[in-house]
């Protein structure tokens, strides 16, 4: 949520008291509003670099040679907050240079890959309609979803696709990318004690990928729930 909105700080405190992780997103908060949100209990940032525009853009009249810090910079400089980020195939959501900046600013286990996938995910390319009636469409050239006017509206991305895209755009190692798809999100929502890595006593929720980073098998609590080429017992 956006901490600058009316009632947001009270909501943040209530959510935290209930044990929820509270994330800042779709916000154009000032630094003071950001810090107030952090003090109230925000510990995470949703889709870094997206829907985080400056409230007032500099103009020729107002620009004095100094760049104003926005939400993105405050998040990147704040070691106490984790973040998630989208890496689609064409870098439509976040340019490769900014993906690399995020990687350099957030320590291992503090930056998560997300898909922001929505209604068109996993379906053939074409036009779909959201519950609010808006039409969206996908094309073979991208793994993002767009509104009729061409604006971004989430993605049709898979998590293994996000892994591949992140490595392509940033040069990251597979090990680092896998951390962003497992350990980091588990830490962000406070469940790393039993999910997010392979260790004795943890839930055996496992995804097995082939060398092309495509899903081959899925185990939930140690039980095979999906296999690309299942074997007969």
Secondary structure in CASP SS format (residue, H / E / C, confidence):
PFRMAT SS
TARGET T0000
AUTHOR 0000-0000-0000
METHOD secondary structure of the structure
MODEL  1
X C 1.00
X C 1.00
X C 1.00
X C 1.00
X C 1.00
X C 1.00
X C 1.00
X H 1.00
X H 1.00
X H 1.00
X H 1.00
X H 1.00
X H 1.00
X H 1.00
X H 1.00
X H 1.00
X H 1.00
X C 1.00
X C 1.00
X C 1.00
X C 1.00
X E 1.00
X E 1.00
X E 1.00
X C 1.00
X C 1.00
X C 1.00
X C 1.00
X C 1.00
X C 1.00
X H 1.00
X H 1.00
X H 1.00
X H 1.00
X H 1.00
X H 1.00
X H 1.00
X H 1.00
X H 1.00
X H 1.00
X C 1.00
X E 1.00
X E 1.00
X E 1.00
X E 1.00
X C 1.00
X C 1.00
X C 1.00
X C 1.00
X C 1.00
X C 1.00
X C 1.00
X C 1.00
X C 1.00
X C 1.00
X C 1.00
X C 1.00
X C 1.00
X C 1.00
X C 1.00
X C 1.00
X C 1.00
X C 1.00
X C 1.00
X C 1.00
X C 1.00
X C 1.00
X C 1.00
X C 1.00
X C 1.00
X H 1.00
X H 1.00
X H 1.00
X H 1.00
X H 1.00
X H 1.00
X H 1.00
X C 1.00
X C 1.00
X C 1.00
X C 1.00
X E 1.00
X E 1.00
X E 1.00
X E 1.00
X E 1.00
X C 1.00
X C 1.00
X C 1.00
X C 1.00
X C 1.00
X C 1.00
X C 1.00
X C 1.00
X C 1.00
X H 1.00
X H 1.00
X H 1.00
X H 1.00
X H 1.00
X H 1.00
X H 1.00
X H 1.00
X H 1.00
X H 1.00
X C 1.00
X C 1.00
X C 1.00
X C 1.00
X C 1.00
X E 1.00
X E 1.00
X E 1.00
X E 1.00
X C 1.00
X C 1.00
X E 1.00
X C 1.00
X C 1.00
X C 1.00
X C 1.00
X C 1.00
X C 1.00
X C 1.00
X C 1.00
X C 1.00
X E 1.00
X E 1.00
X E 1.00
X C 1.00
X C 1.00
X C 1.00
X C 1.00
X C 1.00
X E 1.00
X E 1.00
X E 1.00
X C 1.00
X C 1.00
X C 1.00
X C 1.00
X C 1.00
X C 1.00
X E 1.00
X E 1.00
X E 1.00
X E 1.00
X C 1.00
X C 1.00
X C 1.00
X C 1.00
X E 1.00
X E 1.00
X E 1.00
X E 1.00
X C 1.00
X C 1.00
X C 1.00
X H 1.00
X H 1.00
X H 1.00
X H 1.00
X H 1.00
X H 1.00
X H 1.00
X H 1.00
X H 1.00
X H 1.00
X H 1.00
X H 1.00
X C 1.00
X C 1.00
X C 1.00
X H 1.00
X H 1.00
X H 1.00
X H 1.00
X H 1.00
X H 1.00
X H 1.00
X H 1.00
X C 1.00
X H 1.00
X H 1.00
X H 1.00
X H 1.00
X H 1.00
X H 1.00
X C 1.00
X C 1.00
X C 1.00
X C 1.00
X C 1.00
X C 1.00
X C 1.00
X C 1.00
X C 1.00
X C 1.00
X C 1.00
X C 1.00
X C 1.00
X C 1.00
X C 1.00
X C 1.00
X C 1.00
X E 1.00
X E 1.00
X E 1.00
X E 1.00
X C 1.00
X C 1.00
X C 1.00
X C 1.00
X C 1.00
X E 1.00
X E 1.00
X E 1.00
X E 1.00
X E 1.00
X E 1.00
X C 1.00
X C 1.00
X E 1.00
X E 1.00
X E 1.00
X E 1.00
X E 1.00
X C 1.00
X C 1.00
X C 1.00
X C 1.00
X C 1.00
X C 1.00
END
